[in-house]
């Protein structure tokens, strides 16, 4: 789905991405937008991470809920993505 609620169909793509898995702080978990089972993954900016991408982490497929690019100007430094099973 795009930001306006319309479903979008794009061909699957495979790529390798480098990242670091971290847990959300308890004060960030609200039970609706961020669940206690969600994982924060910080990815390098080598590959564009998008909503709906599937990521294999510790032999479990997780979906990107929010890519959250860290972008202070026109250049993406990294992605602090929210992942969910």
N, C-alpha and C positions, 0 to 999 in steps of 0.2 A: 504494500500500500504506500502511496505517496503521502505527502503532508496534507493533501486535500481530501484524503479518504478514498481515492480511486485506486483500484488494483492495477499493479503494473506487472507485466510478464516480460522478463528478460532472459536470454539464454544463460545457462549456468556457466560459470567460469571457474577454473581452478588456478590457484596461485599459492606460493609459499610466503608466509609473513613471519617476522621475528617479533616476539613480544614477551612481556613479563606479567605473570598472573598474580593478582593481589586481591585481598578481600575488602569489601566495603567496611567502613567504620560503622559501628552500631548506630551512631547518630545520623548517618546517611540513609539508613534503611527505614522506609516509611510504610512498607507493607502493601503499597499499591504501585507506585512508579518503580521503586527498587525493592525487590524481595530479598529475604534472608538467604535464599539459595542462589541469587545472582552473583556473577563474578565480574570483577573489573579486570580488563586486560589492556595493558599499555603496549601498543604496537608502534613500530617505527613507521615513518611516513613513506617508505619505499613503495608501498602498494596502497591504493585508495580503498579504505574499508567503508562498506555501505550497509545500511539497514537491510536485514534479511540475509546477509551473508552467513554461511555456515562455517564454523571453525572447529577443528579437531583439537581438543585440549585433554591431555591425559587419557586418551582413547575414548573420549566422550564428545559427541557432536553437540555444539552449542550454537545458538542463533544470536546474531548481533541485533540487539534491541535498539541501541543508540550508538552510533559510531563516535560521537563527541570529539571532533578534531580540535587539537590545541593549535590555534591559528591566530596569533597576535596581530598579524598583518596579512599579506597575500600568500604567505608560505605556510603550509601545514608542517608543524614541528613533529607531532606524533598524534596518535589517536588513543584516548582513554575510553575504550569501548565497554559498554554494558552488555554482558552475555548472559543467556538464559537457556536452560534445557528445554 
